[in-house]
Amino acid sequence: MIRLRLAVAAAAGTVLLTACSTDSTPDAAPATSAAPAPTAPSPTATSASSATPAGTPDLSAPETVATGLRTPWGLAFLPDGGALVAQRDDGRILEVRPGQGKPRQVYDVPGVAAAGEGGLLGLAVARDFAATGLVYAYFTAKADNRVVRFKLGDRTPPQVVFDGIDKARIHNGGRIAFGPDGMLYVGTGDAGNGTAAQNRDDSNGKILRLTPDGRPAPGNPFDGSPVWSMGHRNVQGLAWDASGKMYGIEFGQNRFDEVNVIEPGRNYGWPEVEGKGGGRKYVDPVVTWTTDEASPSGAAIAGRTLYVAALKGQRLWTVPLDGGEPKAELSGRYGRLRTVAVAPDGALWLTTSNTDGRGDPKAGDDRILRFPAR
């Protein structure tokens, strides 16, 4: 039985009326305090250039952008360089602006049922945000994982664009991003059921490719299906290089975490294969790490370098895309690292995840760090 369920807007253009390793062991959600009412986002001061920012992030020059966060997960940039950050366990979205005071709440996602690895996860800002004001979020609800969209500061319920992704205390996936083609890519986990990853009619253990309205995108490899690639255990990192090549970052079970080059319609092997050794049937990863070295989550590309944030490994991996060995940076310095992203000005932003029930929080955790481009 097909379990891919879509919820789309009634008509295009209608105004929205409702707006692993041991790291995969379930944990308890920390207690949260009552949140203040959301406020509208700051006005957009300038438009970000569409050109690729010049320079290389300087990992020797960290700047602290925000402290005192509660399990930050999703991170997405507004056109003017401000950032939105999702707090996994309380469903709040905060606006962060370097040098402009403490983060402030701009939205509270209703219906978030945080437990274990589930909660408010990935964020993506619509490519036409300047015109629509739309933001997308992936979160764990009472019955499933789903993708919704909404306007910041709007008190009406968000609009569901895709739902029916099985939930569990582990392997909820959660990373979402708009690709160079303008389509919305969604990384899902197997929800602890490895067989789902090999079932083409199941949305779990996949990378999905959707239109901004949540429909299967034109040109998908399987007619009428949102599935872009399959055979994934728990995808939590998505990134593209300047040529449009797509990379997916994936949690292994007990042996190997993976960096994969993602191609439409291909099968990446889980649960039949972990790491390399897939032969003709399954695609081998281009990079593997032991699970103690990584438990990789967020991914971003600046120039010809892929940056991968590691949770259990407590380091930032740099992977040269032109060849060369991956290098571990910042090892043990900030604890668990969840999300990495490149800002419109070329700076690299990095979030910690020490308050997620598995880390060792220090004063100021969790935090966001910024490494300027030189």
Secondary structure, 3 states (H helix, E strand, C coil): CCCCEECCCCCCCCCCCCCCCHHHCCCCCCCCCCCCCCCCCCCCCCCCCCCCCCCCECCCCCEEEECCCCCEEEEEECCCCCEEEEECCCCEEEEECCCCCCCEEEEECCCCCCECCECEEEEEECCCHHHHCEEEEEEECCCCEEEEEEECCCCCCCEEEEEEECCCCCCCCCCEEECCCCCEEEECECCCCHHHHHCCCCCCCEEEEECCCCCECCCCCCCCCCEEEECCCEEEEEEECCCCCEEEEECCCCCEEEEEEECCCCECCCCCCCCCCCCCCCCCCCEEEECCCCCEEEEEEECCEEEEEECCCCEEEEEECCCCCCEEECCCCCCCEEEEEECCCCCEEEEECCCCCCCCCCCCCCCEEEECEC
